[in-house]
Amino acid sequence: MNKTKAILNSAIVLYFIVGFEILIMISPFAGFFYSVFNPFLLETVKYPATKWLSSFFLPHMVVPPDDFLKFIRIIGSVLFVSGATIFIICALQVYTNKLLKKGTALKGFYSIVRHPQYVGLAMAGIGLSVLWPRFLVIPLWLVMIVIYYFLSKDEERRMLKGHAETYGAYMERTGMFLPKTIERRLSPEGVMGKIALLVLIAGVTIGGAFALRYYTITHLPLWTSPNVVAIALLTDDTQKMEHRMNDILSIKEVKTRMKDKEKYLVYFMPVDYIMQGLIADTGEEWRLYNRHVTIIRFIDWILHPFSHLSGHHSVLNHAVHDMNQGGVRRLVFLKVSHGTIGDPYDFFSINAERVPQFMVDVDIHNLTLITLKDLPKETGWGTMPTPTF
């Protein structure tokens, strides 16, 4: 059983390694991590049945365009911090009791549920899936909660074997993962009932993720023409984009680089937008793994869900002026192909292929072209599938 438990615990560690991709990708270890992980992601992209796993279902590099999506993003940070806090408190309680020989931890969170550490990890996992909303994190979270269940059953079996009377009484007054009164009403009886509950949870989480993706795409700030869809990465830039996109596309140097029968997705952003390396390799300074501020960057992402994107209060942008100021904007052009490209939302389709073409820096006040640069076909993270919004 120890070998089985070691395997199950290893699976949990693997989940958090994959889930913490958001942290690893901006660290100096990004190259090593993606040398192992990226081949798996690229393999999922090859097949229609698995291509969705590498895609994203919530905004990551775009400021959430409405209050509902902002609320979801804030809830993600709250769940992650709360879950991690519960886990740490309970871990300290367990190991303090062992060190001081006080016996089994039965107070604090343990007086409410028998496995609060796993509850904390599950909460942190939900929060993590919002912080880094790659679809792959959802099925991995489902596998993780199944593992938690079997680990909990094994722990309870061993406790009953050694402390049948006291632990049996403890089980009578506490629930496994929820308070007893709530768990008694919600927890189904029998193996088939528990399998049905797992199927229900899987349907709600995966289906909910697809629903959130659809909601996100249909609420993005877009400008459209027959063959171009532009997206403003900052909400405050929406009006500027709507006012100037036609004029920018008419600039000779831009117009000559675009083919009439091709479809283009254009990202409209400040020149120093922090997340632009996820769209295309616009410059070495936007490969965040070269900045060596991994932990600070991650903390900033948790505590400042939106402001760090627009240059406010960000530990990374302390030397940069507010990106909303000034008239220069960067436009990154991606060619969109494959799949059915009918309405504007199809430009963000899971099945569509988006390849960087070129970028321009334009003073949108006087329509002066400042920079024009051809882009490699990869992003700042190479061939890794990155967010599209």
NORWOFEN-V53119 format. One record per run of one state. SS is the DSSP state (h for helix, s for strand, l for the rest). FROM is the first residue (numbers start at 1). TO is the last residue. If there is no record, write none. Layout:
ss/from/to
SS/FROM/TO
SS/FROM/TO
This chain:
ss/from/to
l/1/1
h/2/19
l/20/20
h/21/24
l/25/29
h/30/45
l/46/50
h/51/54
l/55/55
s/56/56
l/57/66
h/67/99
l/100/107
h/108/111
l/112/112
s/113/113
l/114/115
h/116/131
l/132/133
s/134/134
l/135/135
h/136/162
l/163/163
h/164/173
l/174/174
s/175/175
l/176/179
h/180/186
l/187/189
h/190/218
l/219/221
s/222/224
l/225/227
s/228/232
l/233/234
h/235/249
l/250/251
h/252/255
l/256/262
s/263/270
l/271/275
h/276/278
l/279/283
h/284/286
l/287/287
h/288/290
l/291/293
h/294/303
l/304/327
s/328/337
l/338/343
h/344/348
l/349/352
s/353/363
l/364/367
s/368/374
l/375/378
s/379/379
l/380/381
s/382/382
l/383/389
